[in-house]
Amino acid sequence: MAMGRRRSKRFVLPEQQEAFLAKAGEWRQACLDMRSRAPIGEPFYDAIGKVVEAIDDVAEAVTGDRRHFWTRPHSAPGPSQAAAPDTAEDESLAEDEAFGRGGGE
């Protein structure tokens, strides 16, 4: 009798995969936030990039789509989608505050 791989009797329910994928998405975003602050080329920066790649591998295994967590591209607003005049400025200020950049002064 040849030695072969035994089939595992383990399984993961679809709802368990979804819950895990949601947590993986949170981790991915946290990694991207930290990586945006890390010095480019430093070991920490590179290690975080590998974690993000691994999370994308998990997304592909679960959903079949490696880009599951990637931000969807924005489309140019049409006449009915025009943004409020101060929305872009408000978002920029909020981002500056979130990253400790102080805002537009």
Phi and psi restraints in degrees (value plus and minus 20) as a CYANA .aco file:
   2 ALA   PHI     -96.8   -56.8
   2 ALA   PSI     125.8   165.8
   3 MET   PHI     -98.5   -58.5
   3 MET   PSI     101.3   141.3
   4 GLY   PHI    -149.9  -109.9
   4 GLY   PSI     155.7   195.7
   5 ARG   PHI     -98.0   -58.0
   5 ARG   PSI     113.8   153.8
   6 ARG   PHI    -104.1   -64.1
   6 ARG   PSI     122.4   162.4
   7 ARG   PHI     -96.3   -56.3
   7 ARG   PSI     113.7   153.7
   8 SER   PHI     -97.2   -57.2
   8 SER   PSI     126.1   166.1
   9 LYS   PHI    -115.7   -75.7
   9 LYS   PSI      -9.6    30.4
  10 ARG   PHI     -98.0   -58.0
  10 ARG   PSI     132.5   172.5
  11 PHE   PHI    -176.4  -136.4
  11 PHE   PSI     138.1   178.1
  12 VAL   PHI    -142.3  -102.3
  12 VAL   PSI     107.3   147.3
  13 LEU   PHI     -90.4   -50.4
  13 LEU   PSI     129.1   169.1
  14 PRO   PHI     -73.8   -33.8
  14 PRO   PSI     -60.4   -20.4
  15 GLU   PHI     -88.9   -48.9
  15 GLU   PSI     -48.1    -8.1
  16 GLN   PHI     -89.5   -49.5
  16 GLN   PSI     -59.3   -19.3
  17 GLN   PHI     -82.8   -42.8
  17 GLN   PSI     -62.6   -22.6
  18 GLU   PHI     -83.4   -43.4
  18 GLU   PSI     -63.2   -23.2
  19 ALA   PHI     -84.5   -44.5
  19 ALA   PSI     -62.3   -22.3
  20 PHE   PHI     -84.4   -44.4
  20 PHE   PSI     -61.5   -21.5
  21 LEU   PHI     -83.4   -43.4
  21 LEU   PSI     -58.2   -18.2
  22 ALA   PHI     -82.9   -42.9
  22 ALA   PSI     -63.6   -23.6
  23 LYS   PHI     -85.1   -45.1
  23 LYS   PSI     -60.2   -20.2
  24 ALA   PHI     -81.4   -41.4
  24 ALA   PSI     -57.8   -17.8
  25 GLY   PHI     -84.2   -44.2
  25 GLY   PSI     -58.7   -18.7
  26 GLU   PHI     -84.7   -44.7
  26 GLU   PSI     -63.8   -23.8
  27 TRP   PHI     -83.1   -43.1
  27 TRP   PSI     -61.9   -21.9
  28 ARG   PHI     -80.3   -40.3
  28 ARG   PSI     -65.0   -25.0
  29 GLN   PHI     -84.5   -44.5
  29 GLN   PSI     -61.0   -21.0
  30 ALA   PHI     -81.9   -41.9
  30 ALA   PSI     -59.9   -19.9
  31 CYS   PHI     -84.5   -44.5
  31 CYS   PSI     -63.4   -23.4
  32 LEU   PHI     -84.1   -44.1
  32 LEU   PSI     -58.1   -18.1
  33 ASP   PHI     -83.1   -43.1
  33 ASP   PSI     -66.0   -26.0
  34 MET   PHI     -86.6   -46.6
  34 MET   PSI     -60.6   -20.6
  35 ARG   PHI     -85.0   -45.0
  35 ARG   PSI     -51.3   -11.3
  36 SER   PHI     -87.8   -47.8
  36 SER   PSI     -38.0     2.0
  37 ARG   PHI    -120.3   -80.3
  37 ARG   PSI     -37.8     2.2
  38 ALA   PHI     -98.3   -58.3
  38 ALA   PSI     127.0   167.0
  39 PRO   PHI     -84.3   -44.3
  39 PRO   PSI     109.3   149.3
  40 ILE   PHI     -80.6   -40.6
  40 ILE   PSI     114.5   154.5
  41 GLY   PHI      70.5   110.5
  41 GLY   PSI     -32.0     8.0
  42 GLU   PHI     -93.6   -53.6
  42 GLU   PSI     134.3   174.3
  43 PRO   PHI     -74.7   -34.7
  43 PRO   PSI     -58.5   -18.5
  44 PHE   PHI     -81.8   -41.8
  44 PHE   PSI     -64.8   -24.8
  45 TYR   PHI     -79.3   -39.3
  45 TYR   PSI     -67.4   -27.4
  46 ASP   PHI     -85.7   -45.7
  46 ASP   PSI     -60.6   -20.6
  47 ALA   PHI     -84.0   -44.0
  47 ALA   PSI     -61.4   -21.4
  48 ILE   PHI     -83.3   -43.3
  48 ILE   PSI     -59.0   -19.0
  49 GLY   PHI     -78.8   -38.8
  49 GLY   PSI     -58.1   -18.1
  50 LYS   PHI     -88.0   -48.0
  50 LYS   PSI     -56.5   -16.5
  51 VAL   PHI     -84.0   -44.0
  51 VAL   PSI     -64.2   -24.2
  52 VAL   PHI     -80.6   -40.6
  52 VAL   PSI     -63.0   -23.0
  53 GLU   PHI     -81.8   -41.8
  53 GLU   PSI     -61.0   -21.0
  54 ALA   PHI     -84.8   -44.8
  54 ALA   PSI     -59.0   -19.0
  55 ILE   PHI     -85.0   -45.0
  55 ILE   PSI     -58.7   -18.7
  56 ASP   PHI     -84.0   -44.0
  56 ASP   PSI     -54.7   -14.7
  57 ASP   PHI     -82.8   -42.8
  57 ASP   PSI     -61.6   -21.6
  58 VAL   PHI     -83.3   -43.3
  58 VAL   PSI     -64.1   -24.1
  59 ALA   PHI     -78.8   -38.8
  59 ALA   PSI     -61.3   -21.3
  60 GLU   PHI     -85.8   -45.8
  60 GLU   PSI     -60.4   -20.4
  61 ALA   PHI     -84.5   -44.5
  61 ALA   PSI     -56.9   -16.9
  62 VAL   PHI    -103.6   -63.6
  62 VAL   PSI     -63.9   -23.9
  63 THR   PHI    -125.8   -85.8
  63 THR   PSI     -36.8     3.2
  64 GLY   PHI      64.0   104.0
  64 GLY   PSI     -18.0    22.0
  65 ASP   PHI    -146.6  -106.6
  65 ASP   PSI      85.8   125.8
  66 ARG   PHI     -81.7   -41.7
  66 ARG   PSI     -44.9    -4.9
  67 ARG   PHI    -113.5   -73.5
  67 ARG   PSI      -2.1    37.9
  68 HIS   PHI     -71.0   -31.0
  68 HIS   PSI     -61.5   -21.5
  69 PHE   PHI    -113.4   -73.4
  69 PHE   PSI     -26.6    13.4
  70 TRP   PHI     -86.6   -46.6
  70 TRP   PSI     124.2   164.2
  71 THR   PHI     -86.3   -46.3
  71 THR   PSI     113.5   153.5
  72 ARG   PHI     -92.5   -52.5
  72 ARG   PSI     121.5   161.5
  73 PRO   PHI     -85.5   -45.5
  73 PRO   PSI     122.5   162.5
  74 HIS   PHI    -100.3   -60.3
  74 HIS   PSI     124.1   164.1
  75 SER   PHI    -120.5   -80.5
  75 SER   PSI     134.5   174.5
  76 ALA   PHI     -85.4   -45.4
  76 ALA   PSI     116.4   156.4
  77 PRO   PHI     -87.9   -47.9
  77 PRO   PSI     116.2   156.2
  78 GLY   PHI    -108.8   -68.8
  78 GLY   PSI    -195.1  -155.1
  79 PRO   PHI     -76.3   -36.3
  79 PRO   PSI     -56.5   -16.5
  80 SER   PHI    -108.5   -68.5
  80 SER   PSI     -24.5    15.5
  81 GLN   PHI    -131.7   -91.7
  81 GLN   PSI     -12.5    27.5
  82 ALA   PHI     -77.1   -37.1
  82 ALA   PSI     114.0   154.0
  83 ALA   PHI     -94.9   -54.9
  83 ALA   PSI     133.8   173.8
  84 ALA   PHI     -81.2   -41.2
  84 ALA   PSI     126.5   166.5
  85 PRO   PHI     -75.4   -35.4
  85 PRO   PSI     -57.1   -17.1
  86 ASP   PHI    -119.4   -79.4
  86 ASP   PSI     -16.3    23.7
  87 THR   PHI     -82.0   -42.0
  87 THR   PSI     -66.9   -26.9
  88 ALA   PHI     -81.8   -41.8
  88 ALA   PSI     -61.1   -21.1
  89 GLU   PHI     -85.7   -45.7
  89 GLU   PSI     -62.5   -22.5
  90 ASP   PHI     -81.4   -41.4
  90 ASP   PSI     -63.2   -23.2
  91 GLU   PHI     -84.4   -44.4
  91 GLU   PSI     -59.1   -19.1
  92 SER   PHI     -84.4   -44.4
  92 SER   PSI     -63.3   -23.3
  93 LEU   PHI     -85.1   -45.1
  93 LEU   PSI     -61.4   -21.4
  94 ALA   PHI     -83.3   -43.3
  94 ALA   PSI     -60.2   -20.2
  95 GLU   PHI     -85.4   -45.4
  95 GLU   PSI     -62.0   -22.0
  96 ASP   PHI     -80.2   -40.2
  96 ASP   PSI     -64.5   -24.5
  97 GLU   PHI     -84.1   -44.1
  97 GLU   PSI     -61.6   -21.6
  98 ALA   PHI     -83.2   -43.2
  98 ALA   PSI     -53.2   -13.2
  99 PHE   PHI    -120.1   -80.1
  99 PHE   PSI      -8.5    31.5
 100 GLY   PHI      48.4    88.4
 100 GLY   PSI       8.6    48.6
 101 ARG   PHI    -113.7   -73.7
 101 ARG   PSI     -22.6    17.4
 102 GLY   PHI      67.0   107.0
 102 GLY   PSI     -39.4     0.6
 103 GLY   PHI      76.2   116.2
 103 GLY   PSI    -196.7  -156.7
 104 GLY   PHI     -99.9   -59.9
 104 GLY   PSI      17.1    57.1
